[in-house]
Amino acid sequence: MDTLLRVSKGYRNQVKYAVILPVFFLFFMSVYEPFSFMDVVNVGGKSLTFHLLMLSSVMMGVLALTRLVFSVLYKYIPFKWWHYVLWCLGEVLVISFFFALYISLFYLKNGGMPYFSALSYSFKVVFLVLVYPYIIAISARVIANKSMDLENSSKEPDETLIKFRDEHKRLKLTIDPSAVLYIQADENYIKINYLDNDKTRVYQLRNSMKSFEEDAARHGFVRCHRSYYVNPRHVRLLSRGKDGVIYTEFIREGVGRIPVSKRYYQNLADML
């Protein structure tokens, strides 16, 4: 389980857990009433259904928040499977904290249950009930990931397109190489300058120029400067500026120009 976790991006795809898990908890506890639960909350003249609805609402609120945090972090951090398992255990623990607060402060049996006793009891209840839907959800995701791997492996890679990935190897942009004007390094990022419906666009992702070397050679891009790769198909000519620096002049108007260092000048000039 050291491979990367792949889940649907966006909070909308994660918020379903904030509905499914509380519903399962409510159904399971209503049908089986395990762990002497009724004895613990049988105070204050409230019914079992009332307590279960309150606790299910607490669980829903906690999961709505934790899944929001997860959906945000997933965009920037590569989650591995064991990370996700720890995240689920963390959710169980946080839910237990709030359950214990509910039990110890509002509905105490015979005048009292210390918070940490309530916490121990709550963790046992939450863990042993939610372990079933969590196992089902994780197993379903494992099967879905394996199906995606098989589907991807059965497809022949499209060598006509260039694929840009971030520093965590996650695919960020797939584009026709002929649409790319030039690639620029900007500290820890690279900027892809390209044409989209006859308009110039810039896409930025976190990675190094070194990671682009193999793709550059395969798709005909040429390094013209320590911080630039250029697509020769879009270069009209090379000219020397008033500052003595050689620049590329692009066929398309309005693109601007980029510097060409002496080290790479001859190689680029030979391709024009």
PyMOL commands that set and color helices and strands:
alter all, ss='L'
color gray80, all
select helices_A, chain A and resi 11-13+17-32+37-41+48-74+81-105+109-111+115-154+177-179+209-219+232-234+262-271
alter helices_A, ss='H'
color red, helices_A
select strands_A, chain A and resi 162-165+171-175+180-186+189-196+199-206+222-225+228-230+235-240+246-250+259-260
alter strands_A, ss='S'
color yellow, strands_A
deselect
rebuild
show_as cartoon
